[in-house]
């Protein structure tokens, strides 16, 4: 229902503001942490009221520019989008609270109020959204969206995607005016511009949403952005949103993350290095030549976890490969001593690669770099992975360590084509989860 979607930003504003007032009242009359007595400071009510009002407005504003309050289309991926907006909002209000001191807010905004306000807001907003989405879904069940799909060979796939809606396969329109019978129309293929114009004339009168997928020349793993090359509108093709300032931001993030990791865990490097040195009495590091971005050869660093002549022994073990035609792995690899398996299972052998990141050869998360003979076995579409800078860990590793390379490549390409800061965070946290589970 359109009205439910219209009132969502209003309800968000009201909920955020009144939860703030509620937490403020609690703080001024009682302790917010059970069994911990804190003296109640003097808190300026007017400044606090202004901060709450501005913060509620900021959330709604961020929701509008991040498409949280879309009025068209069925609701898909709402909660994922909500979490992104919420986290961005927390960053913004923290900035407002701590960097506006002295010239906007003359007095201190209580940190305890902000902390509990964020916590209770998250719960309250999710409850409100759950109720709104539940009501909306009930209305849609009574009057589901009618979706018409014209001329496509992937109708069944679309039918699965929109299984809660009425979807019709139209070989061709008996009459262009049939458009008015649908809420959404998908046109697939190369169509006569005159026909598209007729369809749009009907669609705009009936407020029907129309989407055109020109499948003859359509590449599903390429991003299409409209750009003006004065005075002509054209499609800009690109493999990933990771370009321009985002590429600069990504590089800064890689450097900062790597330096923080090295400074925090320098003692792990020393312990592992000493363990290898005193146990094996030979080289601590293994330097491997891999294929990096654009097919360029790079040298990556790892803690040694195999016998010194491992590369020669691999040739004798190729017939025992258990993984697939591209990558090599066997269950009980004789080249790996028992205690080295711990390093590999916990990925501690990979941590020297943070120095590769500082050099610029690698990044934090993405497709793994492979050997030249492995890259030579790539299928044509898998070579698209070489468009990305190789990374220490990847989206595929979130789903496990021993996926078939076909599946691994698809996941890494998906991640590259849909890159975002949020996705980087998800990958890093997801890999930690995988490591703790021992998968």
Buried (B, 14 or more C-beta within 10 A) or exposed (E): EEEBBEEBBEBBBEBBBEBBBBBBEBBBEEBBEEEEEEEEEEBBEEBBBBBBBBBBEBBBBBBEEBEBBBEEEBBEEBEEBBEBBBBBBBEBBBEBBEEBEEEEBEBBBBEBBBEBBBEBBBEBBBEBBEEBBEEBEEEBEEEBBBBBBBBBEEBEEBBEEBEEBEBBEBEEBEEBBBBBEBBBBBBBBEBEEEEBEBBBEBBEEEEBBBEBBEBEEEEEEEBEEEEEEEEEEEEEEEBBBBEEEBBEEBBEBBBEBBEEBBEEBEEEBEEBBEBBEEEBEEEBEBEEEBBBBEEEEBEBBBBBBBBEEBEEBBEEBEEEBEEBEBBBEBEEBEBBEEEBEEBBEEBBBBBBBBBBBBBBBBBBBBBBBBBEEBBEBBEEEBEBBBBBBBBBBBBBBBBEBEBEBEEBBBBBBBBBBEBEBEBBEBBBEBBEEBBEEEE
